[in-house]
Every structure is written in C-alpha cells, then in structure tokens.
Amino acid sequence: MIYLDHLTTTPPLPEVFDAMQPWLREGFGTPTSLHKLSLETRDAIDEARQRLAKLLNAAEPEEIIFTSSGTEAINHAVKGTALANRRFGSHIVTTGIEHPAVLGSIAWLERQGFSSTQVGVDDQGRIDSGALAQAMTDETILVCLHHANHD
C-alpha cells in the first residue's frame, strides 16, 4: 500500500509503536479510577507529563495537557485563552484560511458574546500587516494566525 495522506495522520514511528504496545495490551486502565490498573496508568501519565515538562522547560508539569487530537488541542487553546481573558476584552482577530477547528472555536465564542474580525490574505496566503494592525482594537485579546499553512 502507498499511503499519501500524511497531512491528516501519520503512522507512528516503530519505536513509538513498540513503546505503546504494553499499554495498549495491558495498561489500558482509566487514570481516574482507583483500582491497581488505573493507578499504574495514572502514574505512567504523570511520569510522561513530568518528563515533557522538563524537556520543554515548563514551570510546572500541570502546564502539560494531553489531548486526543489537534482539533481538541486547538479548542482548548482558543476557547481557553479567550475565556480566561474575557475581563480584558472580547475581540478576536483571525483570517478565513485558518484550520476549521480555529474558525469553529471562534464561531462558538461569538455565540457566547465575543466578536471577531477576519483579516484578508493575498493570493499567496500572506497577511497584510497594516490590515492586521487596523483589525486590532483595545478589546482584542487574541490573534489566531497560521505561522505556515499545511495545505
């Protein structure tokens, strides 16, 4: 088989696959339960969180959040940032070419009373920095932009 959809998902590296096998076969306990299997799973997750925090120079291991997908991670980042900063304003700036999860999160926030402005892009997908500056107001608390487009 020739697989050509690495944009949406990629098979794990063999060493990652091998490292996960014991957990998929035997260590599948829900980390919030109180029985032995679940406690072992929780300990493994906590250890992974601590190792990642150290690797990424996070102030606290609790800063590391595991999600099940990119979409879930985007939802946490966009909604969480906006809701946590609502006391400072309720305006978000983005473009129309962002990931659907970004645009969906912003649409949800608009239904919660936030407002947004979409800055246009040129035929190369570039943002006019002047238009971006004009879109920002004293109420702007979040700017969601691609650093690079994956399409």
FISEBA-945527 format. One line per 2 residues: number of its first residue (from 1); for each residue y, z, x of N, C-alpha, C, O. Coordinates in nm, 2 decimals. Each point is the difference from the previous one (the first is absolute). Example, Ala and Ser with C-alpha at 12.3 -4.5 7.8 and 13.67 -1.06 7.14 Angstrom:
1) -0.57,0.78,1.32,0.12,0.00,-0.09,0.12,0.00,0.09,0.00,0.07,0.10 ~ 0.11,-0.14,-0.14,0.11,0.00,0.09,0.11,0.08,-0.08,0.11,0.01,0.05
//
This chain:
1) -0.12,0.00,0.08,0.12,0.00,-0.08,0.12,0.00,0.09,0.01,0.07,0.10 ~ 0.09,-0.15,-0.14,0.13,0.00,0.06,0.10,0.07,-0.09,0.02,-0.05,-0.11
3) 0.04,0.16,0.15,0.09,0.08,-0.08,0.14,-0.03,0.04,0.04,0.02,0.11 ~ 0.04,-0.07,-0.21,0.14,-0.04,0.03,0.10,0.08,-0.07,0.12,-0.05,-0.02
5) -0.15,0.17,-0.03,0.10,0.08,-0.07,0.03,0.13,0.07,0.01,0.11,-0.07 ~ 0.01,-0.11,0.20,0.03,0.12,0.07,0.14,0.05,-0.03,0.03,0.12,0.03
7) 0.05,-0.19,-0.11,0.13,0.05,-0.04,-0.01,0.11,-0.09,0.07,0.10,0.00 ~ -0.17,-0.11,-0.10,-0.01,0.11,-0.10,-0.10,0.11,0.05,0.02,0.12,-0.04
9) -0.12,-0.15,0.11,-0.09,0.10,0.05,-0.08,-0.06,0.12,-0.02,-0.12,0.01 ~ -0.01,0.21,0.08,-0.08,-0.04,0.12,-0.12,0.09,0.02,0.01,0.12,-0.03
11) -0.12,-0.17,0.07,-0.11,0.09,0.02,0.03,0.10,0.11,0.07,-0.04,0.10 ~ -0.13,0.16,-0.11,0.03,0.10,0.11,-0.07,-0.05,0.13,-0.09,-0.07,0.00
13) 0.15,0.12,0.11,-0.06,-0.02,0.13,-0.13,0.07,0.00,-0.03,0.10,-0.07 ~ -0.07,-0.16,0.15,-0.13,0.06,0.00,0.00,0.15,0.04,-0.08,0.08,-0.06
15) 0.16,-0.04,0.15,0.01,0.15,0.04,0.05,0.08,-0.12,-0.04,0.12,-0.01 ~ 0.13,-0.17,-0.07,0.05,0.07,-0.12,-0.12,0.01,-0.10,-0.02,0.11,-0.06
17) -0.04,-0.22,0.04,-0.11,-0.01,-0.10,-0.11,0.11,0.04,-0.05,0.07,-0.08 ~ 0.01,-0.07,0.21,-0.10,0.09,0.05,0.05,0.15,-0.02,-0.08,0.08,-0.04
19) 0.21,-0.05,0.07,0.05,0.13,-0.01,0.00,0.05,-0.15,-0.02,0.12,-0.03 ~ 0.03,-0.21,-0.06,0.01,0.03,-0.14,-0.14,0.02,-0.07,-0.01,0.06,-0.10
21) -0.09,-0.12,0.16,-0.14,0.00,-0.06,-0.04,0.14,-0.04,-0.05,0.02,-0.11 ~ 0.05,0.08,0.20,-0.05,0.13,-0.05,0.08,0.06,-0.12,-0.06,0.06,-0.08
23) 0.19,-0.09,0.08,0.08,0.05,-0.12,-0.03,-0.08,-0.13,0.00,0.06,-0.10 ~ -0.03,-0.18,0.12,-0.03,-0.08,-0.12,-0.14,0.04,-0.06,-0.02,-0.01,-0.12
25) -0.07,0.04,0.21,-0.14,0.03,-0.04,-0.01,0.15,-0.04,-0.07,0.03,-0.10 ~ 0.13,0.06,0.18,-0.03,0.14,-0.02,0.12,0.09,-0.02,-0.01,0.11,-0.05
27) 0.13,-0.16,0.09,0.12,0.09,0.00,0.10,-0.04,-0.11,0.12,0.00,0.02 ~ -0.17,-0.03,-0.14,0.08,-0.06,-0.10,0.05,0.11,-0.10,0.05,-0.03,-0.11
29) -0.05,0.16,0.15,0.04,0.10,-0.09,0.15,-0.01,-0.03,0.08,-0.03,0.09 ~ -0.04,0.07,-0.21,0.14,0.00,-0.04,0.07,0.12,0.08,-0.05,0.11,-0.02
31) 0.15,-0.14,0.09,0.06,0.10,0.09,0.07,0.12,-0.08,0.04,0.10,0.06 ~ -0.03,-0.11,-0.19,0.06,0.11,-0.08,-0.10,0.09,-0.06,0.04,0.10,-0.06
33) -0.17,-0.13,0.07,-0.10,0.09,-0.06,-0.03,0.11,0.10,0.04,0.00,0.12 ~ -0.12,0.10,-0.16,-0.02,0.12,0.08,-0.14,0.01,0.06,-0.04,0.09,0.07
35) -0.05,-0.20,-0.09,-0.13,0.01,0.05,0.00,-0.05,0.15,0.09,-0.06,0.04 ~ -0.20,0.09,0.03,-0.01,-0.03,0.14,0.03,-0.14,0.04,0.08,-0.03,0.09
37) -0.13,-0.07,-0.16,0.02,-0.14,0.03,0.15,-0.03,-0.01,0.06,-0.07,0.08 ~ 0.01,0.12,-0.18,0.14,-0.03,-0.02,0.08,0.07,0.10,0.10,-0.05,0.05
39) -0.13,0.17,-0.01,0.07,0.07,0.10,-0.01,-0.07,0.14,0.10,0.00,0.07 ~ -0.22,-0.05,-0.04,-0.02,-0.08,0.12,0.09,-0.13,0.00,0.06,-0.04,0.10
41) -0.05,-0.02,-0.22,0.08,-0.12,-0.01,0.15,0.04,0.01,0.07,-0.07,0.07 ~ -0.03,0.18,-0.13,0.14,0.04,0.02,0.03,0.03,0.14,0.11,-0.03,0.05
43) -0.20,0.10,0.02,0.02,0.03,0.14,0.02,-0.13,0.09,0.09,-0.01,0.08 ~ -0.17,-0.09,-0.11,0.01,-0.13,0.07,0.13,-0.07,-0.03,0.06,-0.05,0.09
45) -0.01,0.06,-0.21,0.12,-0.07,-0.04,0.12,0.08,0.07,0.09,-0.06,0.05 ~ -0.10,0.19,-0.05,0.10,0.08,0.07,0.01,-0.03,0.15,0.11,0.00,0.05
47) -0.23,-0.01,0.01,0.00,-0.03,0.14,0.06,-0.14,0.03,0.07,-0.02,0.09 ~ -0.11,-0.08,-0.18,0.06,-0.13,0.02,0.15,0.00,-0.02,0.08,-0.06,0.08
49) -0.03,0.14,-0.17,0.14,0.01,-0.03,0.07,0.06,0.13,0.11,-0.04,0.04 ~ -0.17,0.15,0.01,0.06,0.06,0.12,0.00,-0.09,0.12,0.10,0.00,0.07
51) -0.20,-0.08,-0.05,-0.01,-0.09,0.11,0.10,-0.11,-0.01,0.07,-0.04,0.09 ~ -0.05,-0.01,-0.22,0.10,-0.10,-0.02,0.14,0.05,0.02,0.09,-0.07,0.05
53) -0.07,0.19,-0.10,0.14,0.06,0.02,0.03,0.02,0.14,0.12,-0.03,0.04 ~ -0.21,0.07,0.04,0.02,0.01,0.15,0.03,-0.14,0.06,0.09,-0.01,0.08
55) -0.17,-0.09,-0.12,0.01,-0.13,0.05,0.14,-0.06,-0.03,0.06,-0.07,0.08 ~ -0.01,0.10,-0.20,0.12,-0.06,-0.05,0.12,0.09,0.02,0.11,-0.03,-0.04
57) -0.13,0.14,0.11,0.11,0.10,0.02,0.06,0.05,-0.13,0.12,0.02,0.00 ~ -0.20,0.00,-0.10,0.05,0.06,-0.13,0.03,0.15,0.03,-0.07,0.06,0.07
59) 0.17,-0.01,-0.14,0.04,0.14,0.02,-0.11,0.09,-0.06,-0.03,0.10,0.06 ~ -0.03,-0.14,-0.17,-0.11,0.07,-0.06,-0.11,-0.09,-0.05,0.03,-0.11,-0.04
61) -0.16,0.15,0.05,-0.11,-0.08,-0.05,0.02,-0.04,-0.15,-0.04,-0.11,-0.04 ~ 0.11,0.20,-0.04,0.02,-0.03,-0.14,0.09,-0.12,-0.02,0.00,-0.05,-0.12
63) 0.06,0.00,0.22,0.08,-0.12,-0.01,-0.09,-0.13,-0.02,0.05,-0.10,-0.04 ~ -0.17,0.12,0.08,-0.09,-0.12,0.00,-0.07,0.00,-0.14,-0.06,0.10,-0.04
65) 0.08,-0.21,-0.03,-0.05,-0.01,-0.13,-0.10,-0.12,0.00,0.03,-0.11,0.04 ~ -0.15,0.13,-0.09,-0.10,-0.11,-0.01,0.01,-0.06,-0.14,0.00,0.08,-0.10
67) 0.00,-0.21,0.09,-0.01,-0.07,-0.13,-0.11,-0.09,0.00,-0.06,-0.03,0.11 ~ 0.03,-0.02,-0.23,-0.12,-0.09,-0.01,0.04,-0.15,0.02,-0.09,-0.08,0.01
69) 0.22,0.05,0.00,0.04,-0.14,0.01,0.14,-0.01,0.05,0.08,0.10,-0.01 ~ -0.04,-0.22,0.05,0.14,-0.03,0.03,0.09,0.02,-0.13,0.11,0.05,0.01
71) -0.16,-0.09,-0.12,0.08,0.01,-0.12,0.03,0.15,-0.04,0.11,0.03,-0.03 ~ -0.22,0.05,0.05,0.02,0.14,-0.03,0.10,0.06,0.10,0.09,0.09,-0.03
73) -0.10,-0.13,0.16,0.09,0.05,0.10,0.15,-0.04,-0.03,0.09,0.08,0.01 ~ -0.07,-0.20,-0.05,0.13,-0.05,-0.04,0.06,0.08,-0.12,0.11,0.04,0.00
75) -0.20,-0.02,-0.10,0.04,0.08,-0.11,0.05,0.14,0.04,0.10,0.05,-0.05 ~ -0.18,0.02,0.13,0.04,0.13,0.05,0.14,-0.01,0.08,0.09,0.08,-0.03
77) -0.08,-0.18,0.11,0.12,-0.01,0.09,0.13,-0.03,-0.09,0.10,0.07,0.01 ~ -0.11,-0.17,-0.09,0.12,-0.04,-0.08,0.03,0.10,-0.10,0.12,0.05,-0.01
79) -0.21,-0.01,-0.08,0.02,0.09,-0.11,0.04,0.14,0.06,0.09,0.07,-0.04 ~ -0.17,-0.02,0.14,0.03,0.13,0.06,0.13,0.01,0.06,0.07,0.10,-0.02
81) -0.03,-0.20,0.10,0.13,0.00,0.06,0.12,0.00,-0.10,0.09,0.08,0.01 ~ -0.11,-0.17,-0.11,0.11,0.00,-0.11,0.01,0.13,-0.07,0.11,0.05,-0.02
83) -0.23,0.00,-0.03,0.01,0.12,-0.08,0.04,0.12,0.08,0.08,0.09,-0.05 ~ -0.11,-0.08,0.18,0.04,0.11,0.08,0.15,0.00,0.03,0.06,0.10,0.03
85) 0.00,-0.22,-0.04,0.14,-0.01,0.04,0.09,-0.03,-0.12,0.12,-0.04,0.02 ~ -0.17,0.05,-0.14,0.07,-0.03,-0.12,0.13,0.08,-0.01,0.10,-0.05,-0.05
87) -0.09,0.17,0.10,0.12,0.08,0.00,0.12,-0.07,0.08,0.11,0.04,-0.02 ~ -0.15,-0.13,0.11,0.10,-0.07,0.08,0.05,-0.13,-0.06,0.10,-0.06,0.04
89) -0.18,0.01,-0.13,0.03,-0.13,-0.06,-0.12,-0.06,-0.07,-0.11,0.06,0.00 ~ 0.13,-0.17,-0.06,-0.11,-0.06,-0.08,-0.01,-0.15,0.01,-0.05,-0.07,-0.09
91) 0.10,0.01,0.20,0.01,-0.14,0.02,-0.09,-0.04,0.12,-0.01,0.07,0.10 ~ -0.07,-0.18,-0.12,-0.09,-0.06,0.10,0.03,-0.14,0.02,0.04,-0.07,-0.09
93) -0.04,0.03,0.22,0.02,-0.14,0.04,-0.13,-0.06,0.05,-0.07,0.07,0.07 ~ 0.04,-0.19,-0.11,-0.12,-0.07,0.04,0.02,-0.15,0.00,0.11,-0.05,-0.02
95) -0.22,-0.03,0.03,0.01,-0.14,-0.01,-0.11,-0.04,-0.10,-0.08,0.08,-0.04 ~ 0.09,-0.20,-0.01,-0.10,-0.05,-0.09,-0.13,-0.04,0.06,-0.10,-0.04,-0.07
97) 0.09,0.04,0.21,-0.12,-0.04,0.07,-0.08,0.11,0.05,-0.09,-0.02,0.08 ~ 0.12,0.14,-0.13,-0.08,0.12,0.05,-0.14,0.00,-0.06,-0.03,-0.08,-0.09
99) -0.06,0.16,0.15,-0.13,0.01,-0.05,0.00,0.04,-0.15,0.09,0.08,-0.04 ~ -0.18,-0.13,-0.04,0.00,0.04,-0.14,0.00,0.15,-0.03,0.06,0.04,-0.10
101) -0.12,0.04,0.19,0.00,0.14,-0.02,0.14,0.06,0.02,0.03,0.10,-0.07 ~ 0.05,-0.16,0.16,0.14,0.05,0.01,0.07,-0.03,-0.12,0.07,0.08,-0.06
103) -0.07,-0.21,0.01,0.07,-0.04,-0.12,-0.05,0.08,-0.12,0.08,0.03,-0.09 ~ -0.21,-0.01,0.08,-0.05,0.08,-0.11,0.05,0.14,0.00,0.03,0.06,-0.11
105) -0.03,0.00,0.23,0.05,0.14,0.01,0.15,0.01,-0.04,0.04,0.09,-0.07 ~ 0.03,-0.19,0.11,0.15,0.00,-0.03,0.01,-0.02,-0.15,0.09,0.06,-0.06
107) -0.16,-0.15,0.00,0.00,-0.02,-0.15,-0.03,0.13,-0.07,0.07,0.03,-0.10 ~ -0.17,0.04,0.15,-0.03,0.13,-0.07,0.12,0.10,0.02,0.03,0.07,-0.10
109) 0.03,-0.07,0.22,0.11,0.09,0.02,0.12,-0.04,-0.09,0.07,0.09,-0.05 ~ -0.05,-0.21,0.03,0.11,-0.05,-0.10,-0.03,0.06,-0.14,0.10,0.04,-0.06
111) -0.22,-0.04,0.02,-0.03,0.06,-0.13,0.02,0.15,0.00,0.01,0.06,-0.11 ~ 0.00,0.00,0.23,0.03,0.15,0.01,0.15,0.02,0.02,0.04,0.11,0.02
113) 0.04,-0.22,-0.03,0.15,0.02,0.01,0.06,-0.04,0.13,0.12,0.01,0.01 ~ -0.20,-0.06,0.08,0.06,-0.06,0.13,0.05,-0.14,-0.03,-0.04,-0.06,-0.10
115) 0.12,0.01,0.19,0.05,-0.13,0.00,-0.04,-0.07,0.13,-0.02,0.07,0.10 ~ 0.02,-0.20,-0.10,-0.04,-0.07,0.12,0.08,-0.13,0.01,0.05,-0.06,-0.10
117) -0.03,0.01,0.22,0.06,-0.13,0.03,-0.09,-0.07,0.09,-0.05,0.05,0.10 ~ 0.02,-0.18,-0.14,-0.08,-0.09,0.09,0.09,-0.09,0.08,0.08,-0.08,-0.06
119) -0.09,0.09,0.19,0.08,-0.09,0.09,-0.08,-0.13,0.02,-0.12,0.01,0.02 ~ 0.19,-0.12,-0.03,-0.07,-0.13,0.02,-0.04,-0.02,0.14,0.05,0.06,0.09
121) -0.14,-0.16,-0.07,-0.03,-0.04,0.14,0.01,-0.15,0.01,0.01,-0.07,-0.10 ~ 0.01,0.02,0.22,0.01,-0.15,0.02,-0.14,-0.06,0.00,-0.10,0.06,-0.03
123) 0.10,-0.19,0.05,-0.13,-0.08,-0.01,-0.10,0.04,0.11,-0.11,-0.04,0.00 ~ 0.16,0.12,0.10,-0.09,0.05,0.11,-0.04,0.15,-0.03,-0.07,0.06,0.08
125) 0.12,-0.01,-0.19,-0.04,0.14,-0.04,0.09,0.10,0.07,-0.03,0.12,0.00 ~ 0.14,-0.16,0.06,0.09,0.09,0.07,0.11,0.05,-0.10,0.05,-0.07,-0.09
127) -0.02,0.20,0.11,0.10,0.07,-0.08,0.14,-0.01,0.07,0.01,0.01,0.12 ~ 0.09,-0.04,-0.20,0.14,-0.01,0.05,0.04,0.15,0.01,0.01,0.07,-0.10
129) 0.02,-0.03,0.23,0.04,0.14,0.02,0.13,0.04,-0.08,0.02,0.11,-0.03 ~ 0.07,-0.21,0.02,0.12,0.03,-0.08,-0.03,0.03,-0.15,0.06,0.09,-0.06
131) -0.15,-0.17,0.01,-0.04,0.02,-0.14,-0.07,0.13,-0.02,0.01,0.07,-0.10 ~ -0.09,-0.03,0.20,-0.07,0.13,0.00,0.10,0.11,0.00,-0.01,0.10,-0.07
133) 0.11,-0.11,0.16,0.10,0.11,0.01,0.08,0.01,-0.14,0.03,0.11,-0.04 ~ 0.00,-0.23,-0.02,0.07,0.00,-0.13,-0.08,0.06,-0.11,0.05,0.06,-0.09
135) -0.18,-0.07,0.10,-0.09,0.05,-0.11,-0.01,0.15,0.01,-0.03,0.07,-0.10 ~ 0.05,-0.01,0.21,-0.01,0.15,0.01,0.13,0.07,-0.05,0.11,-0.05,0.02
137) -0.13,0.16,-0.09,0.11,0.07,-0.06,-0.02,0.15,0.04,-0.09,0.04,0.08 ~ 0.19,0.04,-0.12,-0.01,0.14,0.03,-0.12,0.07,-0.07,-0.05,0.11,0.04
139) -0.01,-0.18,-0.14,-0.12,0.05,-0.07,-0.13,-0.05,0.06,-0.10,0.04,-0.05 ~ 0.11,-0.13,0.15,-0.13,-0.05,0.06,-0.07,0.11,0.08,0.06,0.06,0.09
141) -0.18,-0.04,-0.13,-0.09,0.10,0.07,-0.11,-0.07,0.07,-0.07,0.07,0.08 ~ 0.04,-0.20,-0.11,-0.12,-0.06,0.06,0.02,-0.15,0.01,0.05,-0.06,-0.09
143) -0.08,0.01,0.21,0.00,-0.15,0.02,-0.14,-0.04,0.04,-0.06,0.05,0.10 ~ -0.01,-0.13,-0.18,-0.14,-0.04,0.02,0.00,-0.15,0.04,0.03,-0.09,-0.08
145) -0.06,0.06,0.21,0.00,-0.13,0.05,-0.12,-0.02,0.09,-0.05,0.09,0.07 ~ 0.00,-0.22,-0.07,-0.10,-0.03,0.10,0.05,0.00,0.14,0.12,-0.04,0.02
147) -0.19,0.08,0.07,0.03,-0.03,0.14,-0.05,-0.14,0.04,0.07,-0.07,0.07 ~ -0.18,0.04,-0.12,-0.06,-0.13,0.02,-0.08,-0.03,-0.13,-0.06,0.09,-0.05
149) 0.06,-0.22,0.01,-0.07,-0.03,-0.12,-0.14,-0.05,0.04,-0.02,-0.08,0.09 ~ -0.08,0.13,-0.16,-0.14,-0.03,0.03,-0.05,-0.13,-0.06,-0.11,-0.05,0.03
151) 0.19,-0.02,-0.12,-0.04,-0.12,-0.06,0.03,-0.12,0.09,-0.03,-0.12,-0.04
//
